[in-house]
Amino acid sequence: MEFGNTKIKKHRLTIGGCDCLELAQKYGTPLYVFDVDYAASVAKAYVDVLKREYPDFTVCYASKAFCCTGIYELLAPLGLGADVVSGGELYTALRGGMSADKIYFHGNNKTEAEVKYAIENGVECFVVDSERELTLISRYAKKPQNVLVRVNPGVEAHTHRFIQTTLVDSKFGFSIADGSAEEIIISISKYNNINFCGLACHIGSQIFEKQSFEIAIDKVTDFIVKLNKSGINVERLDLGGGYGIKYVEGDSPLTPKEYMQNTARYLKNAVKEKGIAPPRLIVEPGRSIVGEAGITLYTVGAIKTIKDVKTYAAVDGGMFDNPRPSLYDAAYTAVVVDRADEIATDKYSIAGKCCESGDVLIDGIELPHLLEGDILAVMSTGAYHYSMASNYNRNAVPPVVAVKDGKSCYMVKPQTYEDIARNDAKIEF
């Protein structure tokens, strides 16, 4: 079974030309492994198709998917910008070489310190999600600061409800339907140091079909027509991301070319039919760039069979390095790295080591007969794993190892127990 750029050679799983068993032996487990060439090729595919289909564009990497200096060092030379949602992501992007004039600052509750820091560092654009934010931007902007307004077009993407972001009941954006979006846009005119540039929306994550994006384009371009009639120009349109990837057999995501070609052509037709000026198109792929570029390696420990119920195979990771199954029932595929093409004979629930009954990474997967010490590779873990990892139970966040052309090196170094306790302070009153 091959995902992303993994291959099977002589029964053993490889990624980026590196043998996964040898990686586990060299670096230990749990271990995130990241194929930099694969991620770069996906990012380049987004840029290349938009150059042909819609030349006025910006591809902003969605930092929340996987944020470390190395990812920006990889993507910035390819012409990508970035979207960030915190001061920490902004700091990391800048440190990784991302130009501030290609950074868009998102978030539904930016702090005053974050707004000040972003303006001081010349961030290109804020994506405004509250009236309060306009007040903060105005307080610190010494010259007109570009902003987009995040709108909620009310499109229901067919994903888990926790990762749908434009339902009527959503903490994100201003509703187009109830008039609040138009109100906030009009209110910007009272600020002489804020420049309204356009609209942003994001309908959800892990979306496989084209229709949700087409409906969103229809709704926001209808809204642009309405704004134009009021004398308000929309120079940029940020359609967000949400492009799906393959986690398990049966997942059928579109390719970056298919996603972008359809979006670009549909938008061009929509603006032509409605007689509006074509806006700059901004898209924000994150998961689709890094998701299938990553895998996680674990070592099998205790194996426990509950008669007539199930067999648990516990690994040395868990919800501290992958909280997604516990958060929203995310599904995964795994293989035994040195028996990657062996026929599955047994059924297991892959349990984590955290003190939580719900710490199960994969519930009910068929694998070859497992033994203590086997190395498992869980596929498609490049997005929302390292970025969502924690020190729960004071477990160390696993390191990230970059692989390319049979070579490997740290992308994120290992944590030590000292790192975990570094900021603990002695109580002194």
VMD Tcl script that draws the C-alpha trace (Angstrom):
set ca {
  {0.00 0.00 0.00}
  {1.56 3.28 -1.10}
  {0.54 6.74 0.05}
  {2.14 10.01 -0.98}
  {5.71 9.22 -1.88}
  {6.00 5.98 0.11}
  {7.20 2.92 -1.78}
  {7.56 -0.76 -1.00}
  {10.96 -2.26 -1.83}
  {11.70 -5.89 -0.97}
  {8.74 -5.96 1.44}
  {9.94 -2.82 3.27}
  {8.35 0.60 3.33}
  {10.44 3.52 2.14}
  {9.79 7.24 2.00}
  {11.95 9.79 0.22}
  {14.30 6.97 -0.66}
  {14.86 6.09 3.03}
  {14.07 2.73 4.60}
  {11.51 3.28 7.37}
  {12.88 0.53 9.62}
  {16.32 2.09 9.42}
  {14.85 5.52 10.22}
  {13.17 4.10 13.34}
  {16.42 2.46 14.40}
  {18.45 5.63 13.83}
  {16.11 8.24 15.32}
  {13.85 6.23 17.62}
  {10.07 6.31 17.83}
  {7.57 7.84 17.85}
  {8.90 9.75 14.88}
  {7.37 12.07 12.33}
  {8.95 11.61 8.89}
  {8.49 14.27 6.22}
  {9.25 13.95 2.50}
  {10.31 17.45 1.46}
  {10.37 16.74 -2.27}
  {6.82 15.44 -2.21}
  {5.54 18.54 -0.39}
  {7.41 20.81 -2.78}
  {5.97 19.04 -5.80}
  {2.41 19.50 -4.54}
  {2.99 23.17 -3.74}
  {4.50 23.72 -7.17}
  {1.47 22.07 -8.79}
  {-0.81 24.71 -7.24}
  {1.39 27.53 -8.48}
  {1.85 26.11 -11.97}
  {-1.82 25.56 -12.72}
  {-2.82 29.03 -11.52}
  {-0.09 30.62 -13.65}
  {-1.89 29.12 -16.64}
  {-5.50 29.46 -15.54}
  {-5.66 32.64 -13.42}
  {-2.41 34.63 -13.48}
  {-3.48 37.18 -10.83}
  {-3.16 34.89 -7.82}
  {-1.43 34.18 -4.55}
  {-1.00 30.70 -3.08}
  {-0.76 31.09 0.69}
  {0.39 28.05 2.62}
  {-1.98 27.43 5.55}
  {0.51 27.41 8.41}
  {-1.74 25.67 10.91}
  {-1.30 22.39 9.03}
  {2.41 22.11 9.86}
  {4.43 24.99 11.22}
  {8.18 25.02 11.66}
  {10.90 27.15 10.09}
  {11.82 24.39 7.66}
  {8.48 24.33 5.90}
  {8.74 28.04 5.05}
  {12.34 27.61 3.92}
  {10.99 24.97 1.54}
  {7.93 26.82 0.23}
  {8.97 30.49 0.07}
  {11.42 29.98 -2.84}
  {8.57 28.37 -4.81}
  {6.66 31.65 -4.73}
  {4.19 30.82 -1.98}
  {2.98 33.20 0.67}
  {1.54 32.11 3.99}
  {-1.50 32.52 6.12}
  {-0.93 32.61 9.85}
  {-3.37 32.60 12.75}
  {-1.18 33.57 15.72}
  {1.86 35.56 16.70}
  {3.78 32.31 17.06}
  {3.01 31.22 13.50}
  {3.92 34.69 12.24}
  {7.25 34.63 14.10}
  {8.05 31.19 12.72}
  {7.12 32.17 9.16}
  {9.32 35.26 9.28}
  {12.17 33.30 10.84}
  {11.79 30.70 8.10}
  {12.30 33.33 5.40}
  {8.71 34.06 4.41}
  {8.37 37.65 3.25}
  {5.96 39.72 5.34}
  {4.44 41.20 2.19}
  {3.11 37.74 1.31}
  {1.63 36.93 4.72}
  {-2.08 37.08 5.53}
  {-3.02 37.13 9.22}
  {-6.19 35.17 9.97}
  {-7.95 34.35 13.25}
  {-11.24 35.10 14.95}
  {-9.77 36.69 18.09}
  {-6.38 38.23 17.43}
  {-4.88 39.70 20.57}
  {-3.75 43.31 20.78}
  {-0.14 42.13 21.09}
  {-0.48 40.01 17.94}
  {-1.98 42.86 15.93}
  {0.78 45.23 17.07}
  {3.50 42.67 16.30}
  {2.08 41.95 12.83}
  {1.87 45.63 11.91}
  {5.39 46.32 13.19}
  {6.66 43.52 10.96}
  {4.85 44.74 7.84}
  {2.30 41.97 7.38}
  {0.60 42.41 4.03}
  {-2.99 41.87 5.05}
  {-5.29 41.07 7.98}
  {-8.35 38.90 7.48}
  {-10.79 40.70 9.75}
  {-13.23 38.64 11.81}
  {-14.62 41.20 14.28}
  {-15.34 44.90 14.76}
  {-12.90 44.86 17.68}
  {-10.11 43.90 15.33}
  {-10.64 47.02 13.25}
  {-10.21 49.09 16.39}
  {-6.94 47.34 17.21}
  {-5.57 47.69 13.68}
  {-6.46 51.37 13.61}
  {-4.70 51.87 16.94}
  {-1.34 50.71 15.58}
  {-1.37 51.23 11.80}
  {0.81 54.19 10.84}
  {-0.15 53.85 7.19}
  {-3.22 52.32 5.50}
  {-3.29 48.65 6.46}
  {-4.78 46.21 3.96}
  {-7.63 44.05 5.22}
  {-9.97 41.41 3.89}
  {-13.25 40.73 5.62}
  {-14.05 37.10 6.34}
  {-17.57 36.32 5.20}
  {-19.75 33.32 5.84}
  {-21.51 32.27 2.62}
  {-23.48 29.52 4.38}
  {-22.09 26.62 2.35}
  {-22.29 23.19 3.98}
  {-19.25 21.18 3.01}
  {-19.64 17.42 3.45}
  {-17.12 16.97 6.26}
  {-17.19 16.46 10.03}
  {-19.18 19.21 11.71}
  {-16.14 20.29 13.77}
  {-14.24 21.20 10.58}
  {-17.13 22.88 8.78}
  {-16.59 26.61 9.06}
  {-19.40 28.39 7.20}
  {-22.51 26.99 8.79}
  {-25.03 29.49 10.14}
  {-23.77 28.68 13.63}
  {-20.05 29.30 13.24}
  {-17.58 31.36 15.22}
  {-15.94 32.42 11.96}
  {-16.85 35.28 9.67}
  {-19.76 37.62 9.05}
  {-22.90 36.25 7.47}
  {-23.77 37.37 3.96}
  {-27.39 36.36 4.47}
  {-28.19 38.51 7.52}
  {-26.44 41.67 6.33}
  {-23.69 41.66 8.95}
  {-20.97 41.23 6.32}
  {-22.07 44.33 4.45}
  {-22.32 46.30 7.69}
  {-18.75 45.57 8.77}
  {-17.42 46.40 5.29}
  {-19.23 49.73 5.25}
  {-17.91 50.50 8.75}
  {-14.32 50.29 7.50}
  {-14.78 53.58 5.65}
  {-14.65 55.46 8.96}
  {-11.03 54.42 9.47}
  {-8.56 56.50 7.48}
  {-5.71 54.03 8.12}
  {-7.48 50.83 7.06}
  {-7.82 49.83 3.42}
  {-10.59 47.37 2.51}
  {-9.21 45.07 -0.20}
  {-11.70 42.25 -0.48}
  {-13.35 39.16 0.90}
  {-12.21 35.89 2.43}
  {-14.10 32.70 3.09}
  {-13.23 29.14 4.04}
  {-15.95 26.52 3.85}
  {-14.30 23.64 5.70}
  {-11.65 20.95 5.45}
  {-11.02 17.60 3.81}
  {-13.41 18.35 0.92}
  {-13.39 15.96 -2.03}
  {-16.01 17.39 -4.38}
  {-16.03 20.49 -6.58}
  {-19.59 21.52 -5.91}
  {-19.02 23.08 -2.48}
  {-16.38 25.42 -3.88}
  {-18.59 26.31 -6.86}
  {-21.51 27.21 -4.58}
  {-19.19 29.36 -2.47}
  {-17.98 31.19 -5.58}
  {-21.57 31.78 -6.67}
  {-22.51 33.25 -3.31}
  {-19.49 35.49 -2.83}
  {-19.58 36.81 -6.39}
  {-23.28 37.61 -5.95}
  {-22.24 39.51 -2.85}
  {-19.54 41.35 -4.82}
  {-22.21 42.48 -7.28}
  {-24.19 43.88 -4.36}
  {-21.15 45.65 -2.95}
  {-20.29 47.13 -6.35}
  {-23.76 48.65 -6.55}
  {-22.97 50.42 -3.28}
  {-19.72 51.76 -4.71}
  {-17.48 49.27 -2.93}
  {-14.73 47.60 -4.96}
  {-13.45 44.11 -4.23}
  {-9.87 43.73 -5.40}
  {-9.09 40.33 -3.81}
  {-11.03 37.16 -3.19}
  {-9.61 34.62 -0.77}
  {-11.38 31.28 -1.22}
  {-9.44 29.54 1.54}
  {-8.45 25.90 1.31}
  {-9.97 22.67 2.52}
  {-8.71 20.45 -0.30}
  {-8.84 16.81 0.77}
  {-6.15 14.15 0.89}
  {-6.10 10.37 1.06}
  {-6.11 8.89 4.54}
  {-7.67 5.47 3.88}
  {-8.59 3.30 0.92}
  {-11.77 4.72 -0.56}
  {-10.74 8.35 -0.15}
  {-10.77 9.93 -3.61}
  {-9.51 13.51 -3.45}
  {-8.98 15.58 -6.56}
  {-5.47 16.56 -7.58}
  {-4.21 20.12 -7.04}
  {-4.54 20.61 -10.79}
  {-8.19 19.49 -10.72}
  {-9.05 21.62 -7.68}
  {-7.40 24.75 -9.06}
  {-8.42 24.34 -12.68}
  {-12.05 23.99 -11.69}
  {-11.92 26.90 -9.22}
  {-10.13 29.23 -11.63}
  {-12.40 28.48 -14.56}
  {-15.57 28.67 -12.49}
  {-14.52 32.01 -11.01}
  {-13.62 33.43 -14.42}
  {-17.02 32.46 -15.78}
  {-18.83 33.82 -12.74}
  {-17.23 37.28 -12.88}
  {-17.73 37.48 -16.63}
  {-21.41 36.57 -16.42}
  {-22.02 39.01 -13.55}
  {-20.02 41.86 -15.05}
  {-17.60 42.37 -12.19}
  {-13.87 43.01 -12.28}
  {-11.85 39.81 -11.81}
  {-10.36 39.92 -8.30}
  {-6.96 38.60 -7.36}
  {-7.53 34.97 -6.42}
  {-6.03 33.79 -3.13}
  {-6.07 30.14 -2.13}
  {-4.78 28.58 1.06}
  {-3.78 24.92 0.71}
  {-2.23 23.46 3.82}
  {-3.14 19.85 4.47}
  {-3.06 19.04 0.77}
  {0.58 20.20 0.54}
  {1.98 18.50 3.62}
  {-0.53 15.80 4.60}
  {0.57 12.91 2.42}
  {4.19 14.04 2.64}
  {4.33 12.79 6.22}
  {4.11 9.50 8.07}
  {4.52 8.61 11.74}
  {6.56 5.65 12.93}
  {5.67 3.83 16.16}
  {7.01 0.80 18.02}
  {4.49 -1.83 19.11}
  {4.59 -2.61 22.83}
  {1.93 -4.43 24.80}
  {-0.52 -6.61 22.88}
  {-3.68 -7.45 24.82}
  {-6.58 -9.64 23.66}
  {-9.99 -9.27 25.28}
  {-11.73 -12.55 24.52}
  {-14.63 -12.23 22.08}
  {-14.15 -8.44 21.98}
  {-10.94 -7.18 20.35}
  {-7.16 -7.18 20.44}
  {-5.33 -4.02 21.43}
  {-1.84 -3.37 20.12}
  {-0.35 -0.47 22.06}
  {2.27 1.82 20.56}
  {4.68 4.31 22.08}
  {2.73 7.29 20.77}
  {-0.89 8.29 21.05}
  {-3.15 11.28 21.38}
  {-0.19 13.47 22.41}
  {1.26 13.18 18.88}
  {-2.07 12.68 17.06}
  {-5.23 13.98 18.77}
  {-7.34 13.85 15.59}
  {-8.98 10.43 16.17}
  {-10.08 11.57 19.63}
  {-11.24 14.97 18.40}
  {-13.27 13.99 15.36}
  {-12.95 10.28 14.65}
  {-10.23 10.73 12.04}
  {-9.44 7.49 10.20}
  {-5.99 6.23 9.17}
  {-4.16 3.42 7.43}
  {-1.05 1.73 8.83}
  {1.49 -0.87 7.71}
  {4.21 -2.92 9.36}
  {7.29 -1.32 7.82}
  {9.34 -4.49 7.23}
  {6.33 -6.53 6.09}
  {4.59 -3.79 4.16}
  {3.11 -6.05 1.49}
  {2.30 -9.01 3.72}
  {-1.30 -10.22 3.74}
  {-3.33 -9.04 6.73}
  {-4.44 -11.89 8.97}
  {-5.44 -10.26 12.27}
  {-7.57 -7.35 13.40}
  {-6.31 -4.82 15.92}
  {-7.16 -1.61 17.67}
  {-4.00 0.48 17.74}
  {-3.96 2.08 21.18}
  {-1.86 4.96 22.40}
  {-0.01 5.11 25.71}
  {-1.89 8.02 27.28}
  {-4.02 7.55 30.37}
  {-7.29 7.98 28.47}
  {-9.67 5.23 27.37}
  {-10.29 7.19 24.19}
  {-6.63 7.18 23.22}
  {-7.04 4.87 20.23}
  {-5.28 5.85 17.01}
  {-6.93 3.29 14.71}
  {-9.87 1.18 15.82}
  {-10.23 -2.10 13.94}
  {-7.46 -2.30 11.35}
  {-6.43 -5.54 9.63}
  {-2.67 -6.17 9.73}
  {-0.23 -9.07 9.59}
  {0.20 -10.78 12.97}
  {1.91 -8.24 15.22}
  {4.76 -8.85 17.62}
  {6.24 -6.68 20.33}
  {8.90 -4.47 18.74}
  {7.28 -4.26 15.31}
  {7.47 -0.81 13.71}
  {4.18 0.59 12.41}
  {3.93 3.43 9.92}
  {0.71 5.46 10.02}
  {0.14 7.16 6.69}
  {-0.75 10.75 5.81}
  {0.29 12.38 9.06}
  {2.07 15.43 7.68}
  {-0.78 17.79 8.55}
  {-2.33 18.55 11.95}
  {-0.08 16.13 13.82}
  {3.09 17.92 14.82}
  {1.12 21.18 14.86}
  {-1.52 19.78 17.24}
  {0.84 17.69 19.38}
  {1.06 18.28 23.12}
  {3.00 17.21 26.18}
  {-0.02 15.46 27.68}
  {1.10 13.07 30.43}
  {4.42 14.87 30.00}
  {5.21 12.88 26.92}
  {7.72 14.49 24.57}
  {6.46 15.80 21.23}
  {8.17 13.58 18.64}
  {10.87 15.07 16.43}
  {10.39 15.60 12.71}
  {12.92 14.06 10.33}
  {13.12 15.35 6.76}
  {13.92 12.84 4.02}
  {15.08 13.35 0.46}
  {16.93 11.21 -2.07}
  {17.78 8.59 0.52}
  {19.15 11.11 3.03}
  {17.64 12.22 6.34}
  {18.12 14.99 8.89}
  {16.19 16.65 11.66}
  {13.57 19.20 10.63}
  {12.48 19.57 14.26}
  {14.83 18.30 16.96}
  {13.72 15.93 19.73}
  {12.34 17.27 22.99}
  {14.04 16.25 26.23}
  {12.54 15.95 29.69}
  {14.44 19.14 30.47}
  {12.65 20.87 27.59}
  {9.29 19.77 28.96}
  {10.04 21.15 32.44}
  {12.04 24.18 31.26}
  {9.41 26.80 32.06}
  {8.31 25.31 35.37}
  {8.88 27.83 38.15}
  {9.46 27.42 41.85}
  {6.61 28.84 43.91}
  {7.97 31.76 45.88}
  {5.64 34.17 47.65}
}
mol new
graphics top color blue
foreach p $ca { graphics top sphere $p radius 0.5 }
foreach p [lrange $ca 0 end-1] q [lrange $ca 1 end] { graphics top cylinder $p $q radius 0.2 }
display resetview
